[in-house]
């Protein structure tokens, strides 16, 4: 009986935590492009966010942006704005919205949508050996978005 109760309690706790994640298609975007609601309900970790910003296999934000506090990350870009005071320029909701889909804020940007799963133009079968089929996963998870937002909010 104790094992069943413990298992049920653990699954309920896990279910509540999982239920707090906002799926990419469920994100509520305001008219100004901001996203007020956390994507996970869990506060972001700025240290993890810094790693995501500077890691090529993750966010790779430094490919386009200069982030002076990440001076140890080589080959920072100059396509996007310098992010040294981005936490003063934007609110948390505005930064989350830009990361979810920057085109909602800046229609002509080349910045990728990090939390989008549909609406992509895909290469046809004759142009690539293995074109992706079905829904694509977002580039970053909801928690990774929250971590990047937490990091960017420290840049003041």
ChimeraX commands (.cxc) that place a marker at each C-alpha (Angstrom):
marker #1 position 0.00,0.00,0.00 radius 0.5
marker #1 position 2.84,2.42,0.84 radius 0.5
marker #1 position 4.51,1.78,-2.52 radius 0.5
marker #1 position 1.28,2.46,-4.42 radius 0.5
marker #1 position 0.69,5.69,-2.47 radius 0.5
marker #1 position 4.27,6.85,-3.00 radius 0.5
marker #1 position 4.13,6.04,-6.71 radius 0.5
marker #1 position 0.80,7.85,-7.09 radius 0.5
marker #1 position 2.13,10.89,-5.22 radius 0.5
marker #1 position 5.28,10.97,-7.34 radius 0.5
marker #1 position 3.31,10.71,-10.57 radius 0.5
marker #1 position 0.95,13.49,-9.44 radius 0.5
marker #1 position 3.87,15.75,-8.56 radius 0.5
marker #1 position 5.50,14.98,-11.90 radius 0.5
marker #1 position 2.21,15.57,-13.70 radius 0.5
marker #1 position 1.77,18.98,-12.10 radius 0.5
marker #1 position 5.30,20.02,-13.09 radius 0.5
marker #1 position 4.81,18.76,-16.64 radius 0.5
marker #1 position 1.39,20.40,-16.94 radius 0.5
marker #1 position 3.09,23.79,-16.36 radius 0.5
marker #1 position 5.00,23.63,-19.67 radius 0.5
marker #1 position 3.48,25.75,-22.44 radius 0.5
marker #1 position 3.74,23.97,-25.78 radius 0.5
marker #1 position 5.06,26.05,-28.69 radius 0.5
marker #1 position 1.64,26.21,-30.36 radius 0.5
marker #1 position 0.02,27.28,-27.08 radius 0.5
marker #1 position 2.21,30.35,-26.43 radius 0.5
marker #1 position 0.16,33.51,-26.00 radius 0.5
marker #1 position 1.86,36.37,-27.84 radius 0.5
marker #1 position 0.69,39.93,-27.13 radius 0.5
marker #1 position 0.19,42.47,-29.91 radius 0.5
marker #1 position 3.65,43.89,-29.23 radius 0.5
marker #1 position 5.25,40.44,-29.57 radius 0.5
marker #1 position 5.88,39.97,-25.85 radius 0.5
marker #1 position 5.14,36.72,-24.02 radius 0.5
marker #1 position 4.16,37.42,-20.41 radius 0.5
marker #1 position 3.64,33.83,-19.25 radius 0.5
marker #1 position 6.63,31.71,-18.33 radius 0.5
marker #1 position 6.97,28.76,-20.68 radius 0.5
marker #1 position 7.63,26.37,-17.80 radius 0.5
marker #1 position 6.53,27.97,-14.55 radius 0.5
marker #1 position 10.09,27.39,-13.32 radius 0.5
marker #1 position 12.47,30.34,-12.89 radius 0.5
marker #1 position 15.30,30.47,-15.37 radius 0.5
marker #1 position 18.89,29.79,-14.37 radius 0.5
marker #1 position 21.20,32.61,-15.58 radius 0.5
marker #1 position 24.30,30.36,-15.55 radius 0.5
marker #1 position 22.59,27.82,-17.81 radius 0.5
marker #1 position 21.37,30.69,-19.97 radius 0.5
marker #1 position 24.90,32.01,-20.43 radius 0.5
marker #1 position 26.01,28.54,-21.55 radius 0.5
marker #1 position 23.15,28.33,-24.05 radius 0.5
marker #1 position 23.95,31.78,-25.45 radius 0.5
marker #1 position 27.60,30.87,-25.99 radius 0.5
marker #1 position 27.31,27.24,-27.15 radius 0.5
marker #1 position 27.19,26.51,-30.88 radius 0.5
marker #1 position 25.07,23.38,-30.49 radius 0.5
marker #1 position 22.47,25.22,-28.43 radius 0.5
marker #1 position 21.40,28.85,-28.84 radius 0.5
marker #1 position 24.63,30.09,-30.43 radius 0.5
marker #1 position 23.47,33.67,-29.91 radius 0.5
marker #1 position 27.09,34.85,-30.11 radius 0.5
marker #1 position 27.18,33.91,-33.79 radius 0.5
marker #1 position 25.22,37.12,-34.43 radius 0.5
marker #1 position 25.46,39.11,-31.19 radius 0.5
marker #1 position 28.39,40.40,-29.19 radius 0.5
marker #1 position 28.03,39.55,-25.51 radius 0.5
marker #1 position 30.87,41.36,-23.69 radius 0.5
marker #1 position 30.44,39.40,-20.43 radius 0.5
marker #1 position 31.16,36.22,-22.40 radius 0.5
marker #1 position 34.55,37.51,-23.57 radius 0.5
marker #1 position 35.99,33.99,-23.35 radius 0.5
marker #1 position 33.65,32.85,-26.17 radius 0.5
marker #1 position 35.51,33.47,-29.45 radius 0.5
marker #1 position 34.20,34.76,-32.78 radius 0.5
marker #1 position 31.29,36.83,-31.53 radius 0.5
marker #1 position 29.10,38.33,-34.21 radius 0.5
marker #1 position 28.11,41.81,-35.26 radius 0.5
marker #1 position 24.92,41.09,-37.23 radius 0.5
marker #1 position 22.59,41.68,-34.28 radius 0.5
marker #1 position 22.84,44.33,-31.60 radius 0.5
marker #1 position 25.37,44.11,-28.77 radius 0.5
marker #1 position 23.63,42.55,-25.77 radius 0.5
marker #1 position 25.58,44.28,-22.98 radius 0.5
marker #1 position 22.57,46.25,-21.66 radius 0.5
marker #1 position 19.67,44.23,-23.06 radius 0.5
marker #1 position 18.22,43.74,-19.55 radius 0.5
marker #1 position 17.72,47.51,-19.34 radius 0.5
marker #1 position 16.30,47.85,-22.84 radius 0.5
marker #1 position 13.65,45.12,-22.66 radius 0.5
marker #1 position 11.36,43.55,-20.08 radius 0.5
marker #1 position 11.40,39.85,-19.30 radius 0.5
marker #1 position 8.19,39.39,-21.33 radius 0.5
marker #1 position 9.66,41.24,-24.31 radius 0.5
marker #1 position 12.85,39.16,-24.25 radius 0.5
marker #1 position 10.84,35.94,-23.99 radius 0.5
marker #1 position 8.77,37.05,-26.99 radius 0.5
marker #1 position 11.87,37.84,-29.04 radius 0.5
marker #1 position 13.32,34.41,-28.27 radius 0.5
marker #1 position 10.08,32.57,-28.97 radius 0.5
marker #1 position 9.74,34.17,-32.41 radius 0.5
marker #1 position 11.64,37.38,-33.14 radius 0.5
marker #1 position 9.60,38.00,-36.30 radius 0.5
marker #1 position 6.64,38.91,-34.08 radius 0.5
marker #1 position 8.67,41.91,-32.89 radius 0.5
marker #1 position 11.07,42.55,-35.79 radius 0.5
marker #1 position 9.42,41.31,-39.02 radius 0.5
marker #1 position 12.59,41.69,-41.12 radius 0.5
marker #1 position 15.00,40.01,-38.71 radius 0.5
marker #1 position 17.16,37.04,-39.62 radius 0.5
marker #1 position 17.06,35.82,-36.02 radius 0.5
marker #1 position 15.59,32.31,-35.81 radius 0.5
marker #1 position 12.44,31.50,-33.87 radius 0.5
marker #1 position 13.72,29.38,-31.00 radius 0.5
marker #1 position 10.30,28.09,-29.81 radius 0.5
marker #1 position 8.39,27.47,-33.02 radius 0.5
marker #1 position 7.40,24.12,-34.52 radius 0.5
marker #1 position 5.47,24.90,-37.69 radius 0.5
marker #1 position 5.23,27.28,-40.62 radius 0.5
marker #1 position 8.66,26.50,-42.01 radius 0.5
marker #1 position 9.52,26.35,-45.69 radius 0.5
marker #1 position 11.03,22.94,-46.29 radius 0.5
marker #1 position 13.21,21.68,-49.13 radius 0.5
marker #1 position 11.37,19.37,-51.51 radius 0.5
marker #1 position 12.36,15.72,-51.80 radius 0.5
marker #1 position 14.20,16.34,-55.06 radius 0.5
marker #1 position 16.50,18.91,-53.42 radius 0.5
marker #1 position 17.71,16.98,-50.39 radius 0.5
marker #1 position 18.28,13.32,-49.62 radius 0.5
marker #1 position 16.25,13.20,-46.41 radius 0.5
marker #1 position 13.83,16.11,-46.02 radius 0.5
marker #1 position 12.28,16.34,-42.56 radius 0.5
marker #1 position 8.71,15.16,-42.25 radius 0.5
marker #1 position 6.13,15.95,-39.63 radius 0.5
marker #1 position 6.37,18.55,-36.93 radius 0.5
marker #1 position 9.86,19.83,-36.17 radius 0.5
marker #1 position 10.94,20.25,-32.55 radius 0.5
marker #1 position 11.70,23.77,-31.31 radius 0.5
marker #1 position 15.36,24.83,-31.43 radius 0.5
marker #1 position 15.33,25.35,-27.64 radius 0.5
marker #1 position 13.12,23.86,-24.93 radius 0.5
marker #1 position 10.85,26.04,-22.84 radius 0.5
marker #1 position 13.25,25.81,-19.90 radius 0.5
marker #1 position 16.20,26.75,-22.08 radius 0.5
marker #1 position 14.25,29.84,-23.21 radius 0.5
marker #1 position 13.59,30.71,-19.55 radius 0.5
marker #1 position 17.29,30.22,-18.75 radius 0.5
marker #1 position 18.36,32.55,-21.59 radius 0.5
marker #1 position 15.81,35.17,-20.48 radius 0.5
marker #1 position 17.18,34.97,-16.92 radius 0.5
marker #1 position 20.73,35.46,-18.22 radius 0.5
marker #1 position 19.76,38.35,-20.50 radius 0.5
marker #1 position 17.98,40.08,-17.59 radius 0.5
marker #1 position 21.35,40.18,-15.75 radius 0.5
marker #1 position 22.89,42.23,-18.57 radius 0.5
marker #1 position 22.32,45.75,-17.32 radius 0.5
marker link #1:1,2 radius 0.2
marker link #1:2,3 radius 0.2
marker link #1:3,4 radius 0.2
marker link #1:4,5 radius 0.2
marker link #1:5,6 radius 0.2
marker link #1:6,7 radius 0.2
marker link #1:7,8 radius 0.2
marker link #1:8,9 radius 0.2
marker link #1:9,10 radius 0.2
marker link #1:10,11 radius 0.2
marker link #1:11,12 radius 0.2
marker link #1:12,13 radius 0.2
marker link #1:13,14 radius 0.2
marker link #1:14,15 radius 0.2
marker link #1:15,16 radius 0.2
marker link #1:16,17 radius 0.2
marker link #1:17,18 radius 0.2
marker link #1:18,19 radius 0.2
marker link #1:19,20 radius 0.2
marker link #1:20,21 radius 0.2
marker link #1:21,22 radius 0.2
marker link #1:22,23 radius 0.2
marker link #1:23,24 radius 0.2
marker link #1:24,25 radius 0.2
marker link #1:25,26 radius 0.2
marker link #1:26,27 radius 0.2
marker link #1:27,28 radius 0.2
marker link #1:28,29 radius 0.2
marker link #1:29,30 radius 0.2
marker link #1:30,31 radius 0.2
marker link #1:31,32 radius 0.2
marker link #1:32,33 radius 0.2
marker link #1:33,34 radius 0.2
marker link #1:34,35 radius 0.2
marker link #1:35,36 radius 0.2
marker link #1:36,37 radius 0.2
marker link #1:37,38 radius 0.2
marker link #1:38,39 radius 0.2
marker link #1:39,40 radius 0.2
marker link #1:40,41 radius 0.2
marker link #1:41,42 radius 0.2
marker link #1:42,43 radius 0.2
marker link #1:43,44 radius 0.2
marker link #1:44,45 radius 0.2
marker link #1:45,46 radius 0.2
marker link #1:46,47 radius 0.2
marker link #1:47,48 radius 0.2
marker link #1:48,49 radius 0.2
marker link #1:49,50 radius 0.2
marker link #1:50,51 radius 0.2
marker link #1:51,52 radius 0.2
marker link #1:52,53 radius 0.2
marker link #1:53,54 radius 0.2
marker link #1:54,55 radius 0.2
marker link #1:55,56 radius 0.2
marker link #1:56,57 radius 0.2
marker link #1:57,58 radius 0.2
marker link #1:58,59 radius 0.2
marker link #1:59,60 radius 0.2
marker link #1:60,61 radius 0.2
marker link #1:61,62 radius 0.2
marker link #1:62,63 radius 0.2
marker link #1:63,64 radius 0.2
marker link #1:64,65 radius 0.2
marker link #1:65,66 radius 0.2
marker link #1:66,67 radius 0.2
marker link #1:67,68 radius 0.2
marker link #1:68,69 radius 0.2
marker link #1:69,70 radius 0.2
marker link #1:70,71 radius 0.2
marker link #1:71,72 radius 0.2
marker link #1:72,73 radius 0.2
marker link #1:73,74 radius 0.2
marker link #1:74,75 radius 0.2
marker link #1:75,76 radius 0.2
marker link #1:76,77 radius 0.2
marker link #1:77,78 radius 0.2
marker link #1:78,79 radius 0.2
marker link #1:79,80 radius 0.2
marker link #1:80,81 radius 0.2
marker link #1:81,82 radius 0.2
marker link #1:82,83 radius 0.2
marker link #1:83,84 radius 0.2
marker link #1:84,85 radius 0.2
marker link #1:85,86 radius 0.2
marker link #1:86,87 radius 0.2
marker link #1:87,88 radius 0.2
marker link #1:88,89 radius 0.2
marker link #1:89,90 radius 0.2
marker link #1:90,91 radius 0.2
marker link #1:91,92 radius 0.2
marker link #1:92,93 radius 0.2
marker link #1:93,94 radius 0.2
marker link #1:94,95 radius 0.2
marker link #1:95,96 radius 0.2
marker link #1:96,97 radius 0.2
marker link #1:97,98 radius 0.2
marker link #1:98,99 radius 0.2
marker link #1:99,100 radius 0.2
marker link #1:100,101 radius 0.2
marker link #1:101,102 radius 0.2
marker link #1:102,103 radius 0.2
marker link #1:103,104 radius 0.2
marker link #1:104,105 radius 0.2
marker link #1:105,106 radius 0.2
marker link #1:106,107 radius 0.2
marker link #1:107,108 radius 0.2
marker link #1:108,109 radius 0.2
marker link #1:109,110 radius 0.2
marker link #1:110,111 radius 0.2
marker link #1:111,112 radius 0.2
marker link #1:112,113 radius 0.2
marker link #1:113,114 radius 0.2
marker link #1:114,115 radius 0.2
marker link #1:115,116 radius 0.2
marker link #1:116,117 radius 0.2
marker link #1:117,118 radius 0.2
marker link #1:118,119 radius 0.2
marker link #1:119,120 radius 0.2
marker link #1:120,121 radius 0.2
marker link #1:121,122 radius 0.2
marker link #1:122,123 radius 0.2
marker link #1:123,124 radius 0.2
marker link #1:124,125 radius 0.2
marker link #1:125,126 radius 0.2
marker link #1:126,127 radius 0.2
marker link #1:127,128 radius 0.2
marker link #1:128,129 radius 0.2
marker link #1:129,130 radius 0.2
marker link #1:130,131 radius 0.2
marker link #1:131,132 radius 0.2
marker link #1:132,133 radius 0.2
marker link #1:133,134 radius 0.2
marker link #1:134,135 radius 0.2
marker link #1:135,136 radius 0.2
marker link #1:136,137 radius 0.2
marker link #1:137,138 radius 0.2
marker link #1:138,139 radius 0.2
marker link #1:139,140 radius 0.2
marker link #1:140,141 radius 0.2
marker link #1:141,142 radius 0.2
marker link #1:142,143 radius 0.2
marker link #1:143,144 radius 0.2
marker link #1:144,145 radius 0.2
marker link #1:145,146 radius 0.2
marker link #1:146,147 radius 0.2
marker link #1:147,148 radius 0.2
marker link #1:148,149 radius 0.2
marker link #1:149,150 radius 0.2
marker link #1:150,151 radius 0.2
marker link #1:151,152 radius 0.2
marker link #1:152,153 radius 0.2
marker link #1:153,154 radius 0.2
marker link #1:154,155 radius 0.2
marker link #1:155,156 radius 0.2
view
